[in-house]
Amino acid sequence: MSELPADRRYTSDHEWARGSGPEVTVGITAFAVEQLGDITLVNLDVKAGDSIEVGKPFGTIESVKTLSDLFAPLSGKIVKVNADLGTKPELVNEDCYGKAWMIVVAAAQPASIDALMDAKAYGEYLKTAAH
Amino acid sequence: MRPPLDSPSPRVYPAAAMNDAPLRRTSLYAEHVALGGRIVAFAGWELPIQYTGIVDEHTAVRTAAGMFDVSHMGELRLRGEYSEHVVDYLVTNDARKLVDGQAMYTCVCNERGTILDDVIVYRRTEDDWLIVCNSSNREKISAHFAHAAKDHCDFEDQSDETALLAVQGPRAMDVLARLGDDGAKLGELKPFHFRDAVLGGVASTAARTGYTGEDGVEIFCAWDDAPALWRALLEAGRPLGLKPAGLGARDTLRLEARLSLYGNDIDETTNPIEAGLGWVVKVEKGDFIGRAALMEIKARPLPRKLVGLEVTGRGVARHGYPLRDVDGTEVGVCTSGSPAPTVGKNIGLGYLPSAMTEVGTRLLVDCRGKNIEAVVAKTPFYKRAK
């Protein structure tokens, strides 16, 4: 397992969320990518201005093996979505913590990101829950 | 991301929910782990779904060679004077046409003409037969054959003592040739023929069969000999591009070649005729279980057929997704589906009303509430160059 970036927070569903102000960028973790395998399709079912709710799906991701939902790590309004993923789903395999960001959310409650796990806690979670 | 509870890949996790029996391991389990295989529960077994990645392994099989552990499959042996009669009575294809050292694909049906299993029947001699059945059906098919054999011939379920490896791909026979004279001679085997061979020091039986749409062999050996054979093949094959391949690639490869998967495309609610397996139903051969029902089915127009699907919209058809006509009315069901690495499309199989089965017919796949456009496609999706 690669190093977990310390500049962001994590969910038990293997999404990451990064941001210190009201705008939070969201993607999925290397663990999620490894579980999915070769990713062939990313469908982000939201557009700028849409409201999303914590724990509710904002899209789906398809790999050769299976389909998974993408869950919002916090509630808020969509600021932008990564349109590149529509045509280049392989970005998720290549750079899940960078170029394959999925959405930017204006958090309804700026403090909500603090409720998520930090890198150390998520690392522990992977050790205990995921295997 | 969280795999949905109604996992769309029952082929990957089918048995986990079926019973609480402990998962079994093949004699190659340690090899899989050492090679970095990701182990999943499959039909009651712990087997690797992938090592390096499904697409990578799939591509290795299409362009060089791949090796699969399929030791979970069931092996049933019928021996004795009447064994040929017993076997022929239980299968839809004509076992009496086989010669020594020849094998055939066939369905095993019930009296209703629906499919109990799809198997390969091997004739060693007139009075020595081997049946290889699906692991998920082993108990059912073992009991079915044991019952029919009672008072007629010897029956032995050899599944626990028999390992099975598949070496598949355009370089497969070259890999075997690197294991010495016996391996080289396997290149002379015609499709669906088999012979005994000593490979890497292991007494084996190799058959020119497979489940990938490529050339290759499936090799039987004693359960505990499999690691030695596996390592010998890996060592001989690595310079030729041979890679270990898991259940994931096995599924994408077989789907591109339109080979049926029991439990997905065929089961006890489907018959061989509608499943496109009419070519293994020989009603003229004489009596067999399911014959009367299958004659009835053949005499009438088929209400539905299993056809190939190509998803043209943004989506992947998966097992169990409803199929709709262009007006949105549910008309059938997808039985298998995935991205197809060699074909480069999202493909699938599904049952549709016969009126909708012409290639090019437009339809919709209900991908969890979203209707995605698809068309009926020609199968097999992939056919190797001869």
Interface residues (C-beta under 8 A of the other chain):
Chain A: D13 H14 E15 I28 A32 Q35 L36 G37 D38 T40 L41 N43 T60 I61 E62 S63 V64 K65 T66 L67 S68 D69 L70 F71
Chain B: M1 R2 P3 P4 S7 P8 S9 V12 I49 Q50 G53 I54 V55 H58 G248 T252 R314 G315 V316 R318 S338 P339 P341 N346 R368
